Amino acid sequence: MSQAFVREGDEQSLSEISPTLPALINFLTRDNNGVRVYEKKALNVNGQPVHEMSNGLRYAKDENGRWTIVEL
């Protein structure tokens, strides 16, 4: 069987990836069938960095340092 297929249970969730921007970009690119996702704009909302990505969503870290989707 090809390694290109992901076995059920091997997928990571957004909250499980490393709290770095490169890790977020790699995760979103994998989730987007290999089409590169990049940061379009960096925002500062209430003193918290928010990253607007090319997939149309905004991401920030929660109080535990895990990535979450942000709605403004």
ChimeraX commands (.cxc) that place a marker at each C-alpha (Angstrom):
marker #1 position 0.00,0.00,0.00 radius 0.5
marker #1 position 1.27,3.45,-0.87 radius 0.5
marker #1 position 2.45,5.78,1.88 radius 0.5
marker #1 position 0.51,8.55,0.14 radius 0.5
marker #1 position -2.62,7.25,1.81 radius 0.5
marker #1 position -3.15,8.41,5.37 radius 0.5
marker #1 position -4.39,5.71,7.68 radius 0.5
marker #1 position -7.44,6.54,9.71 radius 0.5
marker #1 position -6.37,7.97,13.04 radius 0.5
marker #1 position -3.04,9.32,11.74 radius 0.5
marker #1 position -4.37,12.80,11.03 radius 0.5
marker #1 position -3.59,15.70,13.35 radius 0.5
marker #1 position -6.07,18.32,14.41 radius 0.5
marker #1 position -5.37,22.04,14.36 radius 0.5
marker #1 position -4.97,22.13,18.14 radius 0.5
marker #1 position -2.33,19.36,18.07 radius 0.5
marker #1 position 0.25,21.05,15.85 radius 0.5
marker #1 position 3.25,23.01,17.07 radius 0.5
marker #1 position 2.47,26.64,17.99 radius 0.5
marker #1 position 4.68,28.11,15.25 radius 0.5
marker #1 position 3.66,29.83,12.02 radius 0.5
marker #1 position 5.67,27.41,9.81 radius 0.5
marker #1 position 3.90,24.46,11.48 radius 0.5
marker #1 position 0.53,26.13,10.84 radius 0.5
marker #1 position 1.42,26.74,7.18 radius 0.5
marker #1 position 2.54,23.12,6.72 radius 0.5
marker #1 position -0.63,21.80,8.40 radius 0.5
marker #1 position -2.93,24.01,6.31 radius 0.5
marker #1 position -1.08,23.14,3.09 radius 0.5
marker #1 position -1.46,19.40,3.81 radius 0.5
marker #1 position -5.13,19.96,4.65 radius 0.5
marker #1 position -5.51,21.86,1.35 radius 0.5
marker #1 position -4.41,18.86,-0.78 radius 0.5
marker #1 position -0.86,20.21,-1.11 radius 0.5
marker #1 position -1.87,23.63,-2.45 radius 0.5
marker #1 position 0.33,26.10,-0.59 radius 0.5
marker #1 position -1.38,28.20,2.07 radius 0.5
marker #1 position 0.42,31.38,3.08 radius 0.5
marker #1 position -0.02,34.30,5.46 radius 0.5
marker #1 position -1.78,37.20,3.74 radius 0.5
marker #1 position -1.82,39.60,6.65 radius 0.5
marker #1 position -0.66,39.78,10.25 radius 0.5
marker #1 position -3.10,41.53,12.56 radius 0.5
marker #1 position -3.01,42.58,16.19 radius 0.5
marker #1 position -6.38,42.11,17.87 radius 0.5
marker #1 position -6.57,43.13,21.52 radius 0.5
marker #1 position -2.81,42.65,21.84 radius 0.5
marker #1 position -2.94,39.15,20.37 radius 0.5
marker #1 position -1.32,38.26,17.02 radius 0.5
marker #1 position -3.84,37.00,14.48 radius 0.5
marker #1 position -2.74,35.51,11.14 radius 0.5
marker #1 position -5.02,35.93,8.12 radius 0.5
marker #1 position -4.21,33.09,5.76 radius 0.5
marker #1 position -4.75,32.59,2.03 radius 0.5
marker #1 position -7.43,29.98,2.73 radius 0.5
marker #1 position -9.69,32.81,3.91 radius 0.5
marker #1 position -9.53,32.04,7.63 radius 0.5
marker #1 position -7.82,33.76,10.56 radius 0.5
marker #1 position -5.83,31.87,13.17 radius 0.5
marker #1 position -4.49,32.73,16.60 radius 0.5
marker #1 position -3.17,30.85,19.61 radius 0.5
marker #1 position -5.47,30.26,22.56 radius 0.5
marker #1 position -4.50,30.72,26.22 radius 0.5
marker #1 position -2.85,27.27,26.13 radius 0.5
marker #1 position -0.72,28.08,23.06 radius 0.5
marker #1 position -2.80,25.95,20.67 radius 0.5
marker #1 position -3.94,27.17,17.27 radius 0.5
marker #1 position -7.60,28.11,16.87 radius 0.5
marker #1 position -9.71,29.68,14.13 radius 0.5
marker #1 position -10.65,33.27,14.96 radius 0.5
marker #1 position -13.79,35.06,13.85 radius 0.5
marker #1 position -13.59,38.85,14.05 radius 0.5
marker link #1:1,2 radius 0.2
marker link #1:2,3 radius 0.2
marker link #1:3,4 radius 0.2
marker link #1:4,5 radius 0.2
marker link #1:5,6 radius 0.2
marker link #1:6,7 radius 0.2
marker link #1:7,8 radius 0.2
marker link #1:8,9 radius 0.2
marker link #1:9,10 radius 0.2
marker link #1:10,11 radius 0.2
marker link #1:11,12 radius 0.2
marker link #1:12,13 radius 0.2
marker link #1:13,14 radius 0.2
marker link #1:14,15 radius 0.2
marker link #1:15,16 radius 0.2
marker link #1:16,17 radius 0.2
marker link #1:17,18 radius 0.2
marker link #1:18,19 radius 0.2
marker link #1:19,20 radius 0.2
marker link #1:20,21 radius 0.2
marker link #1:21,22 radius 0.2
marker link #1:22,23 radius 0.2
marker link #1:23,24 radius 0.2
marker link #1:24,25 radius 0.2
marker link #1:25,26 radius 0.2
marker link #1:26,27 radius 0.2
marker link #1:27,28 radius 0.2
marker link #1:28,29 radius 0.2
marker link #1:29,30 radius 0.2
marker link #1:30,31 radius 0.2
marker link #1:31,32 radius 0.2
marker link #1:32,33 radius 0.2
marker link #1:33,34 radius 0.2
marker link #1:34,35 radius 0.2
marker link #1:35,36 radius 0.2
marker link #1:36,37 radius 0.2
marker link #1:37,38 radius 0.2
marker link #1:38,39 radius 0.2
marker link #1:39,40 radius 0.2
marker link #1:40,41 radius 0.2
marker link #1:41,42 radius 0.2
marker link #1:42,43 radius 0.2
marker link #1:43,44 radius 0.2
marker link #1:44,45 radius 0.2
marker link #1:45,46 radius 0.2
marker link #1:46,47 radius 0.2
marker link #1:47,48 radius 0.2
marker link #1:48,49 radius 0.2
marker link #1:49,50 radius 0.2
marker link #1:50,51 radius 0.2
marker link #1:51,52 radius 0.2
marker link #1:52,53 radius 0.2
marker link #1:53,54 radius 0.2
marker link #1:54,55 radius 0.2
marker link #1:55,56 radius 0.2
marker link #1:56,57 radius 0.2
marker link #1:57,58 radius 0.2
marker link #1:58,59 radius 0.2
marker link #1:59,60 radius 0.2
marker link #1:60,61 radius 0.2
marker link #1:61,62 radius 0.2
marker link #1:62,63 radius 0.2
marker link #1:63,64 radius 0.2
marker link #1:64,65 radius 0.2
marker link #1:65,66 radius 0.2
marker link #1:66,67 radius 0.2
marker link #1:67,68 radius 0.2
marker link #1:68,69 radius 0.2
marker link #1:69,70 radius 0.2
marker link #1:70,71 radius 0.2
marker link #1:71,72 radius 0.2
view
